[in-house]
């Protein structure tokens, strides 16, 4: 999908990477908002999850992911992984000239767009909660916030098992959310790209006055603004294509890709990183 030409950088694809295929929820949101954009997606499925790795290892993996995409002529990169955004985004931006966006900044912008937001809950993997990246970014932007982070390690495997409507998933969600609701949160940030699939169930469990902020939709909206500002939108009339590369191919990942995209992913390519 290397279509970039000299003087026409806006015809290059957008690059996305994640430790797995959960970042395809971000891709789906971008496709809905920017249907003319070509997209190159890299899932480092051979080395997932990133959340259990050290910050140094995550930065190394993220650097290899970015190099893979840049070598294929992407015009911008979206780090569609909360853990990689938390630990690697600053170093990636320092090292590469291509515009690089993460999912955290967009989510924080969306949460604080409500001037009345005061008590913010965050659910995420242990790695993302432990990084304090969301908590720090929120506190820097608005003083006086009360922020509650809740690690929710069981949600990703439940989503990947397609137990979205299973009573066990509702029970686990309530176990994670009840302490946040008892603390009076007015906003809940879904700080994992798997979690948008749980939004219908979350709306059933949460009080009606709790605002939901998901990383997929907010990232897509943030990306659109950045592409407009940088004059990098695809030419009008372009019909966007999606190309998926995974570092480990399996039938399971193909099934998950279809679930996250809500359509057939097409041919999936095997990626080799490093070297």
C-alpha distance (Angstrom), angle and dihedral (degrees) to the residues before:
residue distance angle dihedral
X1 . . .
X2 3.79 . .
X3 3.78 100.7 .
X4 3.77 102.0 145.9
X5 3.80 116.2 127.7
X6 3.80 130.6 -171.7
X7 3.79 110.0 -80.6
X8 3.80 91.8 10.2
X9 3.79 104.6 78.9
X10 3.81 90.4 148.8
X11 3.82 89.8 72.5
X12 3.80 91.4 65.1
X13 3.82 120.2 99.6
X14 3.77 125.9 -100.9
X15 3.80 112.4 -111.6
X16 3.82 123.0 -139.2
X17 3.78 129.3 179.6
X18 3.79 136.5 -176.4
X19 3.78 136.4 161.4
X20 3.81 88.4 -106.8
X21 3.78 139.6 -9.4
X22 3.83 98.1 -64.7
X23 3.80 89.1 95.2
X24 3.79 87.8 69.3
X25 3.82 86.7 82.8
X26 3.82 85.4 67.0
X27 3.80 90.1 46.9
X28 3.80 90.4 51.7
X29 3.81 91.1 51.7
X30 3.82 90.4 49.0
X31 3.80 91.8 48.9
X32 3.80 90.0 53.2
X33 3.81 92.5 48.6
X34 3.82 99.3 35.5
X35 3.81 107.1 25.7
X36 3.81 92.8 167.2
X37 3.80 95.5 63.0
X38 3.80 122.2 102.6
X39 3.80 110.5 -136.7
X40 3.79 131.6 -156.6
X41 3.81 112.2 -165.8
X42 3.80 126.3 -166.3
X43 3.80 121.0 -167.7
X44 3.81 115.2 -172.8
X45 3.79 91.5 -150.2
X46 3.81 93.7 155.0
X47 3.81 90.9 65.5
X48 3.78 105.0 32.8
X49 2.93 138.5 166.8
X50 3.80 103.5 52.0
X51 3.80 91.5 -178.1
X52 3.80 93.6 77.5
X53 3.82 94.5 49.1
X54 3.82 128.3 92.7
X55 3.83 118.2 -97.2
X56 3.82 89.6 -111.3
X57 3.80 92.3 54.4
X58 3.81 91.9 46.0
X59 3.80 90.2 53.0
X60 3.80 90.6 50.2
X61 3.80 92.6 49.7
X62 3.81 92.2 45.7
X63 3.80 90.7 50.9
X64 3.81 90.6 53.1
X65 3.81 90.3 47.6
X66 3.80 91.7 51.3
X67 3.81 92.6 47.3
X68 3.81 90.3 52.7
X69 3.81 91.0 54.2
X70 3.80 96.4 41.9
X71 3.82 90.6 51.6
X72 3.81 86.6 59.6
X73 3.78 94.8 55.4
X74 3.79 103.5 -104.2
X75 3.80 115.5 173.7
X76 3.83 94.3 -150.0
X77 3.79 137.4 3.2
X78 3.79 129.7 -135.8
X79 3.79 115.3 -160.1
X80 3.81 94.5 -145.1
X81 3.79 92.7 -172.9
X82 3.79 124.0 86.4
X83 3.81 94.6 -151.7
X84 3.82 93.5 49.8
X85 3.79 90.4 45.4
X86 3.79 90.8 52.1
X87 3.80 96.1 49.1
X88 3.81 107.0 24.7
X89 3.82 111.9 28.1
X90 3.84 97.1 90.6
X91 3.82 93.2 49.6
X92 3.81 92.3 45.9
X93 3.80 91.7 51.4
X94 3.77 90.4 48.9
X95 3.79 93.4 50.5
X96 3.81 103.7 41.8
X97 3.79 133.1 50.4
X98 3.80 96.3 -150.6
X99 3.84 112.5 98.7
X100 3.82 109.5 -96.1
X101 3.80 123.5 -166.3
X102 3.79 131.1 -174.0
X103 3.78 134.0 -158.8
X104 3.81 98.2 -117.7
X105 3.80 100.8 66.8
X106 3.81 91.8 49.9
X107 3.79 92.3 49.9
X108 3.79 92.8 48.7
X109 3.82 90.8 49.5
X110 3.79 90.6 52.0
X111 3.80 94.5 46.7
X112 3.79 92.4 50.3
X113 3.80 94.2 44.4
X114 3.80 83.7 88.1
X115 3.81 104.8 76.2
X116 3.80 89.6 -158.5
X117 3.80 95.2 58.3
X118 3.80 107.1 121.5
X119 3.80 108.8 144.8
X120 3.78 112.9 47.0
X121 3.79 125.8 -174.8
X122 3.80 122.3 -161.9
X123 3.79 125.7 -162.8
X124 3.79 118.1 -170.1
X125 3.78 144.6 126.1
X126 3.79 118.4 -59.2
X127 3.81 90.4 -104.7
X128 3.80 93.9 55.6
X129 3.81 94.6 43.9
X130 3.81 90.7 45.5
X131 3.81 92.0 52.2
X132 3.85 89.6 60.7
X133 3.81 86.7 -147.6
X134 3.81 95.1 136.0
X135 3.78 93.1 41.1
X136 3.80 91.6 50.2
X137 3.81 94.4 45.4
X138 3.81 92.1 49.7
X139 3.80 93.9 47.1
X140 3.81 91.4 49.7
X141 3.78 91.7 53.5
X142 3.81 100.0 45.4
X143 3.76 130.2 18.8
X144 3.78 121.6 -141.6
X145 3.79 96.7 34.5
X146 3.78 118.5 144.6
X147 3.80 106.4 -141.7
X148 3.79 126.7 -169.9
X149 3.81 120.2 -172.2
X150 3.80 118.9 -161.8
X151 3.80 122.1 -171.4
X152 3.80 109.5 -142.0
X153 3.82 105.3 -174.8
X154 3.81 96.3 162.8
X155 3.80 96.2 60.2
X156 3.81 98.8 74.5
X157 3.82 95.2 55.2
X158 3.81 90.7 44.6
X159 3.81 90.8 53.4
X160 3.79 91.5 45.9
X161 3.81 89.9 51.4
X162 3.82 87.1 53.6
X163 3.79 90.7 -120.8
X164 3.80 90.3 142.8
X165 3.80 92.7 131.0
X166 3.79 96.9 32.1
X167 3.83 117.2 120.8
X168 3.82 88.9 -129.3
X169 3.81 90.5 62.5
X170 3.80 91.9 51.2
X171 3.81 89.6 49.6
X172 3.82 92.9 49.4
X173 3.80 91.8 46.7
X174 3.79 91.7 50.8
X175 3.81 89.8 49.8
X176 3.80 90.3 54.8
X177 3.80 96.4 39.6
X178 3.80 103.5 41.2
X179 3.84 94.0 75.5
X180 3.82 89.9 50.0
X181 3.79 92.8 48.2
X182 3.81 90.1 48.0
X183 3.80 87.9 55.0
X184 3.79 89.4 57.0
X185 3.80 102.1 -113.5
X186 3.80 115.3 -175.6
X187 3.83 94.7 -171.1
X188 3.80 131.9 39.7
X189 3.79 119.0 -162.4
X190 3.80 116.4 -155.3
X191 3.78 98.1 -148.4
X192 3.80 98.4 -178.2
X193 3.79 127.0 72.1
X194 3.82 91.7 -132.7
X195 3.78 92.7 61.1
X196 3.84 100.5 75.0
X197 3.80 86.8 75.9
X198 3.81 87.4 63.4
X199 3.81 95.6 54.6
X200 3.85 96.2 103.7
X201 3.81 90.1 51.9
X202 3.81 92.1 43.7
X203 3.79 91.0 54.2
X204 3.80 89.3 54.7
X205 3.80 93.1 50.4
X206 3.82 102.4 39.0
X207 3.80 125.3 73.3
X208 3.82 111.8 -97.4
X209 3.80 93.0 -114.1
X210 3.84 95.1 59.7
X211 3.82 111.1 102.9
X212 3.82 115.2 -137.7
X213 3.80 119.6 -144.1
X214 3.81 116.1 -171.7
X215 3.78 124.7 -167.1
X216 3.81 95.6 -135.7
X217 3.81 100.0 57.5
X218 3.79 94.9 37.8
X219 3.81 92.1 49.0
X220 3.81 91.8 50.8
X221 3.81 91.6 51.3
X222 3.80 91.6 47.0
X223 3.81 91.0 49.1
X224 3.80 91.6 51.7
X225 3.81 91.1 54.1
X226 3.80 92.0 48.4
X227 3.80 93.2 49.1
X228 3.80 90.6 50.5
X229 3.82 91.6 48.5
X230 3.82 92.0 48.7
X231 3.81 94.2 42.3
X232 3.81 89.9 -121.8
X233 3.80 101.7 128.6
X234 3.79 115.4 130.6
X235 3.81 115.8 -100.7
X236 3.79 115.4 -84.2
X237 3.77 112.7 -92.1
X238 3.80 94.7 27.1
X239 3.80 114.0 141.3
X240 3.80 105.8 -141.3
X241 3.80 121.0 -129.9
X242 3.79 130.1 -159.7
X243 3.79 124.7 -141.9
X244 3.81 118.7 -175.0
X245 3.81 125.2 -159.6
X246 3.82 122.4 -175.4
X247 3.79 127.6 -175.3
X248 3.81 89.9 -141.8
X249 3.78 122.2 32.7
X250 3.76 122.6 -153.0
X251 3.78 138.6 147.3
X252 3.80 88.3 -111.4
X253 3.81 92.4 60.4
X254 3.81 91.3 48.0
X255 3.81 90.0 53.3
X256 3.81 90.9 48.5
X257 3.80 92.0 47.2
X258 3.78 89.9 55.0
X259 3.80 90.8 48.4
X260 3.81 94.8 50.3
X261 3.79 94.2 44.0
X262 3.81 93.0 40.4
X263 3.81 88.1 -137.3
X264 3.79 140.0 61.1
X265 3.82 110.5 -63.7
X266 3.80 94.9 -147.9
X267 3.77 121.0 -140.7
X268 3.80 113.4 -9.8
X269 3.81 117.9 -149.5
X270 3.80 128.2 -148.5
X271 3.80 113.8 -118.9
X272 3.80 126.0 -152.3
X273 3.80 114.4 -158.3
X274 3.79 131.4 -160.0
X275 3.77 126.3 10.6
